Amino acid sequence: MSINLDRFINREISWLSFNDRVLQEAIDTATPLIERIKFLGIYSNNRDEFFRVRVGTINRMINLPADQLPGKVKEDPQALLENIISIVAHQEQIFTSAYRKIVSELARENIMLVNETQLTPDQGDYVKQFFENQLRQYLFPIMLKNLQKVTSIKDGSIYLAVEMCSSSHDLRDDYALIKVPTKSLSRFLILPEKDDRKYIMLLDDVIRYCLKDIFAIFGFDTFRAYTFKITRDAELDIDNDVSRSFIELLSEGVKQRKKGAPVRFVYDGTMPDKFLNKISRKFKISESDNIRSGGRYHNFKDFMAFPDIGRKDLEYPPFPPLSHKDLPPNHSILNVIRKKDVMLHFPYQSFHYIIDLLREASIDPLVTSIRMTFYRAAKYSNVVNALVNAARNGKSVTVFLEIQARFDEEANMTLARKLQDEGVRIVPTIPGFKVHSKLISIARNEGGNIVYYANISTGNFNESTARVYADESLLTARQEIATEVERVFALFEERYSQPVFNHLIVAPFYLRTFFEKLLDNEMRNARRGKEAWAIIKINNLVDKKIVRKLYMASRAGVKITMIVRGICILIPGIRNLSENITVTSIVDRFLEHSRVLVFCNGGDKLWFTGSADWMPRNFDHRIEVMTPVYDPDIRDELWDMLQIQLSDNCKARIISENQLNRYKGQGRGKPVRAQFALYDYFRKKIQN
């Protein structure tokens, strides 16, 4: 009997299901109150990016003639878009209800979110003073009738649409737009505390309170303001003008992104129809566009930076980064990893070890060169400072900077220029491929021989995200690994010669084939009656070819246990297809970002970690690096980590075809919250 292996969950629908798990954290009363409002911000930020990237792509497909659609597109784009809009509308209802409940609960904790109609005279004076001294300088109203270029309304920003009237009716009503300057000032103004109550006001409402101070000179005395925002298609259009550098082309593409076609127009639902129609006509937004009415406030991404008001009891308990038992203070890190591999687990352990490693290499007289990949750097990066210091100390410093990191292109172009100015050699982007691998290679002259030290990580070398992203970072001086890391850097520079790798698994050359062969091996063992299983922890599972292979492995009797944080197009638990596959997703305090894979291999387990998810782009269109893990102590540590995560019955959700995001085993047995348990696990390792 033939079995249909082409059973998948649509990737966009699966992504929306992931974002629903984020929204669940804002509803879950086990999440501290202030963290719940931050999860609303994370949800909102995720959703905006989804519309910029995925909905933008679907819109372009809708506008293509059917005979020009890519052959791999099986689903009607219009039907898919309608399904997306329906799901998002349902989630929006949950979101709005959650926000109202959180605001109410904050009030019970004497934390008051107030608007312009709720201020006392003293608070009003404070707001006016703030407006005059700090806010006013950033406000540049545009009269709606004078607006020349609708593309000047920027993606990702919020605007107030202002209606101006005269109570004496001696002036015709007029309309203006004001950009809320959240890039220059915090979205939140903390008002003076009163009677043990803390007061917070949004910047939008500060502007509303002071509209008279802006427009009264024109004779108006009645003002109403309504929030709106436009989300634009984020696809970069990079032409093929060979006379211009790639950075010039990318810079132009980034500018064009800000003017991309609207994919979503969201506005305050109380805006009068007459005013809404004026704006719609001006912006050339039709009913066929994704227009949605909403509440008074938009751009909830700003709530990710909800202000610190001193209520630590309403936040997560502190998890200060831990030390590593093998890296004592004031000792050479290079000396330690020369003798033994070390794996760092962020954010449980300190990212400062990476900075210390680079600092040590920058002043070590025997170190001759440092090479490193960069995908996304922190805004004020000590990693960058360490590299600059190495160049100043006469080291040969080379950085492969992936300028095409989505939404970080401008920051990375600025960083490239800064590093070049300091004498750091920048290896340019490889056309057609993104470099997503996270690598450091340090060369040291030891007794006339060049010895290499390497760092292979699952996450970016970014001290900001290392506090909230859960990643693994392997430090090794095993020459069989470290020399191959150096070979990857040679690949970046030579480009046209494909190196041979005996240990590292490098995409796009061998990653897909390698893991398919490992699954084939498990299938052979299962058919022979041997133990056969795999544990796979990744961020996203989207590649249909590898999903078919997983289905085949399940049918052969291989037990496959997966932890997939985000998109998962595989449908687990289907009889005669995937009944031997289980998939869970953990969404909690930290963003699960690591990739760890273990294969039974007939009892001689194989371990891997690195940068690659299981998506077509990772297999076929990116430079990714996965490494075997050989150190037995680290293997034991990773095994313990995986078992803790698989035991989670507090924040793990079951992935299923119906996308219900049901919690795994909640209320059964002793509560296990993996991220909290892992912090305790690593803390105990220091004490032992």
C-alpha positions in Angstrom: 0.0 0.0 0.0 1.5 3.4 -1.1 1.6 6.0 1.6 1.4 9.7 0.8 4.5 11.4 2.2 3.4 14.8 1.1 1.5 15.7 4.2 2.5 19.0 5.6 1.3 21.9 7.7 1.5 25.2 5.8 4.6 27.1 6.9 2.8 30.4 7.3 0.0 28.8 9.4 2.7 27.0 11.5 4.5 30.3 12.1 1.2 31.9 13.3 0.8 29.0 15.6 4.3 29.7 17.0 3.4 33.4 17.6 0.3 32.2 19.3 2.5 30.4 21.8 4.2 33.7 22.5 0.7 35.2 23.0 0.0 32.4 25.5 2.9 33.7 27.6 1.1 37.0 27.9 -2.0 35.2 29.2 -0.4 32.7 31.5 -0.8 33.9 35.1 2.4 32.0 35.9 4.3 34.6 33.9 5.1 37.7 36.1 2.8 40.6 35.3 5.4 43.0 33.8 6.8 40.1 31.7 3.3 39.5 30.4 3.1 42.9 28.9 6.6 42.5 27.4 5.4 39.3 25.7 2.6 41.3 24.1 5.4 43.4 22.7 7.3 40.4 21.4 4.1 39.0 19.8 3.4 42.4 18.1 7.0 42.7 16.8 6.9 39.2 15.5 3.6 39.8 13.7 4.9 43.0 12.0 7.9 41.2 10.7 5.6 38.4 9.5 3.6 40.8 7.5 6.7 42.6 6.1 8.3 39.4 4.9 5.8 36.6 4.4 2.6 38.5 3.6 4.6 40.7 1.3 5.7 37.6 -0.6 2.1 36.3 -0.7 0.8 39.6 -2.0 3.4 39.5 -4.8 2.3 35.9 -5.7 -1.4 37.1 -5.8 -0.5 39.7 -8.3 1.3 37.3 -10.6 -0.6 35.5 -13.4 -1.2 31.8 -12.5 1.1 30.6 -15.2 4.0 32.7 -13.7 3.7 31.3 -10.2 6.7 29.2 -9.1 6.1 25.5 -9.7 6.5 24.6 -6.0 3.5 26.8 -5.0 0.7 24.4 -4.5 -1.7 26.5 -2.4 -3.9 29.3 -3.8 -2.2 32.5 -2.5 -5.4 34.4 -2.2 -7.0 31.6 -0.1 -3.9 31.4 2.1 -3.9 35.2 2.7 -7.6 35.0 3.7 -6.8 32.2 6.1 -3.9 34.2 7.6 -6.1 37.3 8.0 -8.7 35.2 9.8 -6.2 33.7 12.2 -4.6 37.1 12.9 -8.0 38.7 13.5 -8.8 35.9 16.1 -5.4 36.4 17.8 -6.0 40.1 17.8 -9.1 39.6 19.9 -7.1 37.6 22.4 -4.4 40.2 22.4 -6.8 43.1 23.1 -8.4 41.1 25.9 -5.0 40.3 27.4 -3.9 43.9 27.3 -7.0 45.1 29.0 -6.6 42.5 31.7 -3.0 43.3 32.3 -3.7 47.0 32.6 -6.4 46.2 35.1 -4.0 43.9 37.1 -1.3 46.6 37.0 -3.7 49.1 38.5 -4.4 46.6 41.3 -0.6 46.7 41.9 -0.8 50.6 42.0 0.8 50.9 38.6 -1.5 53.2 36.6 -1.4 53.5 32.8 -3.1 56.9 32.3 -4.0 58.8 29.2 -4.4 62.5 28.5 -8.0 62.6 29.9 -7.0 61.2 33.3 -4.3 63.7 34.4 -4.5 65.7 37.6 -3.5 69.4 37.3 -0.1 68.7 38.8 0.5 65.8 36.4 -0.7 68.0 33.5 1.9 70.6 34.4 4.6 67.9 34.5 3.5 66.6 31.1 3.5 70.2 29.6 7.0 70.7 30.9 8.2 67.5 29.4 6.6 68.4 26.1 8.3 71.8 26.0 11.7 70.7 27.2 12.2 67.3 25.5 9.4 66.2 23.1 8.5 69.3 21.0 11.9 69.4 19.3 11.2 66.0 17.6 7.7 66.9 16.3 7.3 67.9 12.6 3.6 67.8 11.6 2.6 67.3 8.0 -0.6 68.8 6.8 -2.5 66.0 5.1 -3.5 68.2 2.1 0.2 69.1 1.6 1.6 65.6 1.7 3.5 65.0 -1.5 4.9 61.5 -1.2 3.0 58.9 0.6 6.2 56.9 0.8 7.4 59.4 3.4 5.1 57.6 5.8 7.6 55.1 7.2 7.2 51.4 7.9 7.5 50.5 11.5 6.6 54.0 12.8 3.4 55.1 14.4 1.6 58.3 13.5 -1.2 60.4 14.9 -3.8 61.5 12.4 -5.0 64.8 13.8 -8.4 66.4 13.2 -8.5 70.1 13.9 -11.8 72.0 14.3 -13.0 75.4 15.5 -15.9 75.5 17.9 -17.0 78.8 16.4 -17.1 77.2 12.9 -15.3 80.1 11.4 -12.6 77.8 10.1 -12.8 74.8 7.8 -11.8 71.6 9.5 -8.2 70.6 8.7 -6.1 67.5 9.1 -2.5 66.7 9.9 -0.1 63.8 10.6 2.4 63.6 13.4 5.1 60.9 13.6 5.5 59.7 17.2 9.3 60.0 17.8 9.9 56.6 19.5 13.4 56.3 18.0 14.4 59.5 19.8 12.5 59.1 23.1 11.0 56.3 25.1 7.4 55.4 24.3 6.8 55.7 28.0 6.8 58.8 30.3 7.0 58.0 34.0 5.1 60.6 36.0 5.8 61.6 39.6 4.7 59.0 42.1 1.7 59.9 44.3 0.1 58.2 47.2 2.3 55.1 46.6 1.0 54.9 43.1 3.2 54.9 40.0 1.9 56.5 36.9 3.0 55.8 33.3 1.8 57.7 30.2 2.4 56.7 26.6 4.1 59.3 24.3 1.2 59.2 22.0 -1.0 60.5 24.8 1.5 63.2 25.7 1.2 64.5 22.2 -2.6 64.4 22.4 -2.5 66.4 25.6 -0.4 69.1 24.0 -2.0 69.3 20.5 -3.2 72.8 21.3 0.4 73.9 21.9 1.2 72.8 18.3 -1.9 73.9 16.3 -3.6 76.7 18.3 -1.7 79.4 16.3 -3.9 78.5 13.4 -7.1 79.4 15.3 -8.3 75.8 16.1 -9.5 74.9 19.6 -10.8 71.4 19.2 -8.5 68.5 18.4 -8.9 64.7 18.1 -6.1 62.3 17.3 -6.1 58.7 16.1 -3.2 56.4 15.8 -2.3 54.5 12.6 0.6 52.7 11.1 1.6 51.2 7.8 3.6 47.9 7.4 5.5 47.7 4.1 6.8 44.9 2.0 10.3 44.2 3.2 11.6 42.5 0.1 14.9 44.1 -1.1 15.1 44.8 -4.8 18.8 44.7 -5.7 19.6 45.3 -9.4 22.5 43.8 -11.2 24.5 47.0 -12.1 28.0 45.7 -12.1 29.4 49.2 -12.1 28.3 49.7 -8.5 29.6 47.9 -5.4 27.4 45.4 -3.6 27.2 47.7 -0.6 26.0 50.6 -2.8 23.3 48.3 -4.3 22.3 47.0 -0.9 22.1 50.6 0.5 19.8 51.5 -2.3 17.7 48.4 -1.6 17.4 49.2 2.1 16.2 52.7 1.1 13.6 51.2 -1.3 12.4 48.8 1.5 11.3 51.8 3.5 9.1 52.8 0.5 7.8 49.3 -0.2 4.2 48.6 -1.0 1.9 48.6 2.0 0.9 45.1 3.2 -1.0 46.3 6.2 -2.8 49.5 7.3 -3.9 49.5 11.0 -5.8 52.4 12.5 -7.7 53.4 15.6 -11.2 52.0 15.1 -12.8 55.2 16.5 -11.5 57.2 13.6 -14.5 58.8 11.8 -15.2 57.3 8.4 -14.8 60.7 6.7 -11.3 61.0 8.1 -10.4 57.4 7.3 -11.6 57.8 3.7 -9.4 60.9 3.3 -6.3 59.1 4.5 -7.1 56.0 2.4 -7.5 58.1 -0.7 -4.3 60.0 0.1 -2.3 56.8 0.7 -4.0 55.0 -2.3 -5.1 52.2 0.0 -8.0 50.2 -1.4 -10.5 47.8 0.2 -8.4 44.9 -1.3 -5.5 45.9 0.9 -5.2 44.5 4.3 -6.9 47.2 6.3 -7.7 46.6 10.0 -9.3 48.7 12.6 -7.9 48.3 16.1 -7.6 49.9 19.5 -6.2 53.2 20.6 -2.5 52.1 20.6 -0.4 50.4 18.0 3.3 49.3 17.7 3.1 47.3 20.8 6.7 46.2 20.0 7.7 49.2 22.2 6.2 47.3 25.2 9.3 45.0 25.0 11.1 48.0 26.6 8.5 48.5 29.3 10.1 50.9 31.8 11.8 49.7 35.0 9.5 51.0 37.8 11.3 49.2 40.7 8.8 46.4 41.0 11.1 43.4 40.8 8.4 41.2 42.3 6.5 41.6 39.1 9.4 40.5 36.9 11.3 37.3 36.4 13.6 36.4 39.3 17.2 37.4 38.5 19.3 34.8 36.7 22.8 36.4 36.8 25.0 34.7 34.3 27.0 31.9 35.9 30.7 31.1 35.7 32.0 27.9 34.1 33.7 25.4 36.3 36.5 24.9 33.7 37.2 28.6 33.2 38.5 30.0 36.5 39.1 33.8 36.7 42.5 35.3 35.8 43.5 32.1 33.9 44.3 31.9 30.2 41.3 30.6 28.3 43.6 29.4 25.4 45.5 27.3 27.9 42.3 25.7 29.2 40.9 24.8 25.8 44.3 23.5 24.6 43.8 20.7 27.1 40.0 20.2 27.0 37.0 21.3 25.0 34.6 23.7 26.7 31.0 24.3 25.9 29.3 27.5 27.1 25.5 27.6 27.5 24.0 31.1 27.1 22.3 32.8 28.8 22.9 30.6 31.8 26.6 31.1 31.6 28.4 34.4 30.9 29.0 35.7 27.4 32.0 37.6 28.8 34.1 34.4 28.2 33.9 35.1 24.5 35.0 38.7 25.0 37.8 37.6 27.3 38.9 35.0 24.7 39.2 37.8 22.1 40.8 40.2 24.5 43.4 37.5 25.4 44.1 36.7 21.8 44.4 40.4 21.0 47.4 40.8 23.3 49.0 37.4 23.3 52.3 37.8 21.5 52.1 34.3 20.0 48.7 34.9 18.3 49.2 35.8 14.7 45.6 36.1 13.4 41.9 36.2 14.4 39.1 35.4 12.0 35.5 35.7 12.8 32.0 35.7 11.3 29.5 38.4 12.1 25.7 38.2 11.4 24.2 40.6 14.0 26.3 42.6 16.4 25.2 44.3 19.5 24.6 48.1 19.2 27.5 48.9 21.5 29.7 45.8 21.0 32.6 44.8 23.1 33.2 42.0 20.7 33.8 44.6 18.0 36.0 46.6 20.4 38.1 43.5 21.1 38.7 43.0 17.4 39.6 46.6 16.9 42.1 46.3 19.8 43.6 43.2 18.2 44.1 45.1 14.9 45.8 47.9 16.9 48.0 45.4 18.5 49.3 44.3 15.1 47.3 41.1 14.7 45.9 40.1 11.3 42.2 40.5 11.9 39.6 39.3 9.3 35.9 39.6 9.7 33.3 38.0 7.4 30.4 40.4 8.0 27.1 39.1 6.6 25.7 42.5 5.4 22.5 40.8 4.2 21.2 40.0 7.7 17.6 40.9 7.3 16.6 44.3 9.0 20.2 44.7 10.1 21.7 45.7 6.8 22.2 49.3 7.6 23.8 48.5 11.0 26.1 46.0 9.4 27.2 48.4 6.6 28.0 51.0 9.3 29.9 48.3 11.2 31.9 47.3 8.1 33.1 50.8 7.5 34.0 51.2 11.2 36.1 48.0 11.2 37.8 48.9 7.9 38.7 52.3 9.3 40.5 50.5 12.2 42.5 48.2 9.9 40.3 45.1 10.1 40.0 43.3 6.8 36.4 42.8 5.8 35.5 39.9 3.5 32.5 40.9 1.4 29.2 39.1 1.1 29.1 36.1 -1.2 26.5 36.8 -3.9 23.8 34.1 -3.9 24.6 32.9 -0.4 24.3 34.2 3.1 26.9 33.3 5.7 24.9 32.2 8.7 27.7 30.2 10.5 29.0 31.5 13.8 32.7 30.9 13.9 35.9 32.2 15.4 39.4 31.0 14.4 42.5 32.0 16.3 46.0 31.1 14.9 48.9 30.9 17.4 52.5 30.3 16.6 53.6 27.6 19.2 57.3 26.6 18.8 57.3 27.3 15.1 54.0 25.5 14.4 50.7 27.2 13.8 48.1 25.9 16.2 44.4 26.8 15.7 41.8 27.5 18.3 38.1 27.6 17.3 34.7 28.7 18.5 31.6 27.2 16.9 28.3 28.6 18.1 24.6 28.2 17.5 24.0 32.0 18.1 25.3 35.3 17.1 28.4 36.9 18.7 26.1 39.5 20.3 26.3 40.3 24.0 22.8 41.7 24.1 21.0 38.7 22.6 23.2 36.4 24.6 21.3 37.5 27.7 18.0 36.3 26.3 18.8 33.7 23.6 19.5 30.1 24.7 22.5 29.0 22.7 25.5 26.6 22.8 29.0 27.7 22.0 31.9 25.1 21.6 35.5 26.2 22.4 38.0 23.7 21.1 41.7 23.3 20.2 41.2 19.9 18.6 43.1 20.4 15.5 40.9 18.1 13.4 38.1 20.6 14.1 39.9 23.9 14.4 41.9 23.5 11.2 38.6 22.8 9.3 37.1 26.0 10.8 40.1 27.8 9.3 39.3 26.1 6.0 35.8 27.6 6.1 37.3 31.0 6.2 39.5 30.1 3.3 36.3 29.2 1.5 34.9 32.7 2.1 37.9 34.2 0.4 38.7 31.8 -2.4 35.0 31.1 -3.2 35.6 28.9 -6.3 37.3 26.0 -4.6 35.3 23.6 -2.5 37.3 22.4 0.5 37.2 18.8 1.8 35.8 18.5 5.3 36.2 15.3 7.3 34.6 16.5 10.5 32.6 19.7 10.0 29.3 19.4 8.2 29.1 22.5 5.9 26.2 23.7 3.9 25.4 24.1 1.1 27.8 21.2 0.2 27.0 18.3 2.4 24.6 19.2 5.2 21.4 17.8 3.7 23.1 14.6 2.4 24.9 14.1 5.8 21.7 14.1 7.9 19.8 12.0 5.4 22.5 9.4 5.6 22.3 9.4 9.4 18.5 8.8 9.2 19.1 6.1 6.6 21.5 4.5 9.1 18.9 4.6 11.8 16.4 3.0 9.4 18.7 0.1 8.6 19.3 -0.5 12.3 15.5 -0.4 13.0 14.9 -3.0 10.2 17.5 -5.2 11.8 15.8 -5.1 15.1 18.4 -2.8 16.7 17.8 0.2 18.8 17.2 3.2 16.5 16.3 6.7 17.5 17.2 10.4 17.1 16.7 13.5 19.2 16.6 16.7 17.1 16.4 20.2 18.7 16.2 23.0 16.1 14.4 26.3 15.6 12.5 25.6 12.4 11.6 22.5 10.4 10.4 23.6 6.9 12.3 21.5 4.3 9.9 19.1 2.7 12.6 16.7 1.5 13.9 16.1 5.0 10.4 15.9 6.4 9.7 13.1 3.9 12.8 11.4 5.1 11.7 11.7 8.7 8.3 10.2 7.7 10.2 7.3 6.1 12.3 6.8 9.3 9.2 6.8 11.4 7.6 4.1 9.2 10.8 2.1 9.5 10.4 2.1 13.3 12.9 4.9 14.2 11.8 6.8 17.3 12.2 10.5 16.6 11.9 13.0 19.4 11.9 16.7 18.3 12.0 20.0 20.0 11.1 22.7 17.5 10.6 26.2 18.7 9.1 27.9 15.7 7.8 26.6 12.3 7.2 22.9 12.0 5.6 21.7 8.8 5.8 18.0 9.8 2.6 16.5 11.2 3.5 14.1 14.1 1.5 11.2 15.3 -0.2 10.1 12.1 -0.7 6.3 12.0 1.5 4.5 9.4 3.3 7.8 8.7 4.6 9.6 11.7 3.4 7.7 14.7 7.0 7.3 15.9 7.6 11.1 15.9 6.8 13.5 18.7 7.3 17.3 18.5 7.2 19.8 21.3 7.9 23.5 21.4 9.2 25.4 24.4 8.4 29.1 24.7 9.4 30.7 28.0 11.6 33.4 29.5 14.5 32.8 27.0 14.3 32.4 23.3 15.2 28.8 22.5 17.8 29.2 19.8 20.3 26.3 20.0 20.5 23.3 17.6 21.5 20.0 19.2 21.1 16.7 17.5 21.8 13.1 18.8 21.6 9.9 16.8 21.6 6.5 18.3 24.0 5.0 15.7 23.6 1.5 17.0 24.4 2.5 20.5 27.6 4.5 19.6 25.9 7.9 19.8 26.7 10.7 17.5 26.3 14.3 18.6 26.1 17.6 16.6 25.6 21.3 17.2 25.9 24.4 15.1 24.1 27.1 13.2 21.8 25.3 10.8 18.0 24.8 11.0 16.3 22.4 8.7 15.0 24.8 6.1 15.7 24.9 2.3 17.7 28.1 2.7 19.9 26.6 5.4 20.5 23.4 3.4 20.9 25.0 0.0 21.5 28.7 0.1 23.6 29.5 3.2 27.0 28.8 4.5 26.2 26.9 7.6 28.5 24.9 9.9 27.6 22.0 12.2 30.2 20.3 14.3 30.4 16.9 15.9 30.8 16.9 19.7 33.6 14.6 20.7 34.2 15.5 24.4 32.5 12.9 26.7 31.8 15.4 29.4 30.1 17.8 27.1 28.1 15.0 25.6 26.9 14.1 29.1 26.0 17.7 29.7 24.1 18.0 26.4 22.2 14.8 27.2 21.2 16.1 30.6 20.1 19.3 29.0 17.9 17.5 26.4 16.4 15.3 29.0 15.4 18.3 31.2 13.8 20.0 28.2 12.0 16.8 27.2 10.6 16.6 30.8 9.2 20.1 30.7 5.5 20.0 31.7 5.1 23.8 32.3 6.2 25.6 29.1 6.4 22.8 26.5 3.5 22.7 24.0 2.6 19.7 21.8 2.8 20.3 18.1 0.0 18.7 16.2 -1.9 19.0 13.0 -4.7 21.1 14.5 -2.2 23.6 15.9 -3.9 23.8 19.3 -0.7 24.5 21.3 -1.8 22.2 24.1 0.6 22.2 27.1 2.4 18.9 27.5 1.5 17.1 30.7 0.5 20.2 32.6 -0.8 19.3 36.1 0.7 15.8 35.9 3.6 14.9 38.1 6.2 17.2 39.6 6.4 20.5 37.7 9.4 20.8 35.5 10.1 24.2 33.9 13.1 23.4 31.7 14.8 26.9 31.6 14.6 27.3 35.4 15.7 23.7 35.9 18.7 24.3 33.6 19.8 27.3 35.5 19.8 25.2 38.7 21.6 22.4 36.8 24.5 24.7 35.7 24.6 26.4 39.1 25.1 23.1 40.8 27.9 22.2 38.5 29.9 25.1 39.8 29.3 24.0 43.4 30.3 20.4 42.9 
